[in-house]
C-alpha cells in the first residue's frame, strides 16, 4: 500500500516547506497542502477533503503540521483517517491565544462582538466569529501523535502543552531553548532527529 506524508504549514509558511521532509520519509510520497482559507472551519474542510481524496487512492497517511496548521488539522475531523501525526509547535489553546492578544491590544470582548473584526496595531485581525468558534468547538483528536515543543515558545506555555499531551495521549518532546519557529541549524537538526526516532515503524 502506498504511503503519503501530508504537510500542513503554519502562518506565513508555504507548501514548499514539505521538501525538507522528503529525505526523512524516503519510503513515502511527501506533499504540501496549498490551503486557501484562513478560518479553522474553512481550512479544516480543505484538509478533510484532501485526506479523503488521498484515502480513496488506498494510501496510508501521516500528517506533519506546523503551528496553526496543527490546529487546523485538529479542526478537520481527520484523526481517525490517518496513521500518525507529527505536530511541531502546535497551537493547542486557540481561545487563550486570542484572548491574550485581545488583552495585549486593549480590546474588550464586547467591542469585538460589536465590530465583528478588528485589525490590531501589529497587523493581526481579530474576529468574533473565530473566537466564538474556538469556544464552541473544543479539540477532538485521537490519532497517534508526536509533539515537538520548544521551551521558549512564545505562543503556547509548557503547562498548556503538557495538558494537551496528557488529554490526547500525545508523546511530547521538549527542546530546551527551542523557539516556536524551528529554523536555526541546531533546531532543525533536533527536529530531524526527532522525526527519525519517532516514526511508528521504528
C-alpha positions in Angstrom: 0.0 0.0 0.0 1.3 3.5 -0.9 2.3 5.8 1.9 1.7 9.5 1.9 3.0 12.3 4.1 0.8 15.4 4.0 2.5 18.6 5.3 0.3 21.4 6.6 2.2 24.6 7.0 1.8 27.3 9.6 1.1 31.1 9.3 3.4 32.7 6.7 4.6 29.2 5.7 4.3 27.5 2.3 3.7 24.0 1.0 7.2 24.1 -0.4 8.4 23.5 3.2 7.4 19.9 2.6 10.6 19.4 0.6 12.5 19.4 3.8 10.8 16.2 4.9 11.3 14.1 1.8 14.7 12.7 3.0 13.2 11.9 6.3 10.4 9.8 4.7 12.2 8.1 1.8 9.6 5.4 1.5 6.7 7.9 1.3 5.3 10.4 -1.2 5.6 13.8 0.6 3.3 16.6 -0.5 2.5 20.0 0.9 -1.1 21.2 1.2 -1.9 24.5 -0.5 -4.8 25.6 1.6 -6.6 28.8 0.8 -8.8 29.6 3.7 -7.9 31.4 6.9 -10.6 30.4 9.3 -10.4 27.0 11.0 -13.9 25.8 9.9 -12.9 26.5 6.3 -9.3 25.3 6.4 -10.4 22.2 8.3 -12.8 21.4 5.5 -10.0 21.7 2.9 -7.7 19.4 4.9 -10.5 16.9 5.4 -11.3 16.8 1.7 -7.7 16.3 0.8 -7.3 13.4 3.2 -10.5 11.8 1.9 -9.1 12.2 -1.6 -5.9 10.5 -0.7 -7.6 7.7 1.2 -9.6 6.9 -1.9 -6.3 6.1 -3.6 -5.7 3.5 -0.9 -2.8 5.2 0.8 -1.9 5.4 4.5 -1.4 9.0 5.6 0.9 10.6 8.0 0.4 14.3 8.9 3.2 16.8 9.6 1.7 20.1 10.8 3.3 23.3 12.0 1.9 25.8 14.5 -1.6 26.9 13.4 -1.5 24.2 10.7 -1.7 21.7 13.5 -4.7 23.5 15.0 -6.4 23.4 11.6 -5.8 19.7 11.4 -7.4 19.2 14.7 -10.5 21.1 13.4 -10.7 18.9 10.3 -12.1 15.6 11.7 -9.3 13.5 10.2 -7.9 11.9 13.3 -9.5 8.5 12.6 -8.4 8.6 8.9 -4.7 9.0 9.4 -1.9 6.7 10.6 0.0 9.2 12.7 0.7 12.9 13.2 3.8 14.9 13.9 2.9 18.3 15.4 5.7 21.0 15.5 4.9 23.8 17.9 1.2 23.2 17.7 -1.3 25.9 18.8 -3.3 23.8 21.3 -5.3 26.5 23.0 -6.5 29.0 20.4 -9.1 30.6 22.7 -6.4 31.5 25.2 -4.2 32.8 22.4 -6.9 35.1 21.0 -7.9 36.3 24.5 -4.2 37.1 25.3 -3.9 39.1 22.1 -7.1 41.0 22.9 -5.8 41.8 26.4 -2.4 42.9 24.9 -4.1 45.2 22.4 -6.7 46.5 25.0 -9.7 45.1 23.1 -12.7 44.1 25.1 -14.9 41.1 24.3 -17.9 43.4 24.0 -16.0 45.6 21.5 -15.0 42.7 19.4 -18.5 41.2 19.4 -20.0 44.6 18.2 -17.4 45.2 15.5 -17.1 41.6 14.4 -13.5 42.1 13.2 -10.7 44.4 14.5 -7.3 44.9 13.0 -4.7 45.5 15.6 -1.7 47.9 15.5 0.5 44.9 14.8 -1.5 43.9 11.8 -3.3 41.0 13.2 -7.0 40.7 12.5 -9.2 39.6 15.4 -12.5 38.0 14.6 -15.5 37.5 16.9 -16.6 34.5 14.8 -13.2 33.0 15.2 -13.2 33.4 19.0 -16.7 32.0 19.2 -15.7 29.0 17.1 -12.9 28.1 19.5 -15.3 28.2 22.4 -18.0 26.1 20.8 -15.7 23.6 19.1 -13.3 22.0 21.6 -10.5 19.9 20.1 -11.4 16.3 19.5 -8.2 14.4 18.4 -7.5 10.7 18.8 -4.7 10.0 16.2 -1.3 8.7 17.4 0.5 11.9 17.8 4.1 13.1 18.5 4.5 16.7 19.6 7.7 18.8 19.3 7.8 21.9 21.6 10.5 24.5 22.2 10.9 25.6 25.8 11.0 29.2 24.6 7.8 29.0 22.6 6.1 32.4 22.9 2.6 31.4 21.8 2.0 28.3 24.0 3.1 27.7 27.5 4.7 24.5 28.7 1.7 23.9 31.0 -0.7 24.1 28.1 1.4 21.7 26.0 1.6 19.2 28.8 -2.1 19.4 29.4 -2.8 18.9 25.7 -0.4 15.9 25.5 -2.0 14.2 28.5 -5.5 14.8 27.4 -4.8 13.4 23.9 -2.3 10.8 24.8 0.4 12.5 22.7 4.1 11.9 23.1 5.7 15.2 24.0 9.4 16.0 23.2 10.8 19.3 24.5 13.8 21.1 23.0 15.4 23.2 25.7 15.9 26.8 24.4 13.9 25.9 21.3 11.6 28.5 19.9 8.1 28.4 18.4 9.7 28.7 14.9 12.2 25.9 14.4 14.6 27.4 11.9 18.2 27.5 13.1 20.6 24.8 12.1 20.6 23.4 15.7 16.8 23.4 15.9 16.4 21.8 12.5 18.9 19.1 13.4 16.9 18.4 16.6 13.7 18.3 14.6 15.1 15.9 12.0 16.4 13.5 14.7 13.0 13.7 16.5 11.1 12.7 13.3 13.5 9.9 12.5 13.4 8.4 16.1 9.6 8.8 16.4 8.2 7.2 13.3 5.8 4.4 14.1 7.8 1.7 12.4 11.0 2.5 14.4 
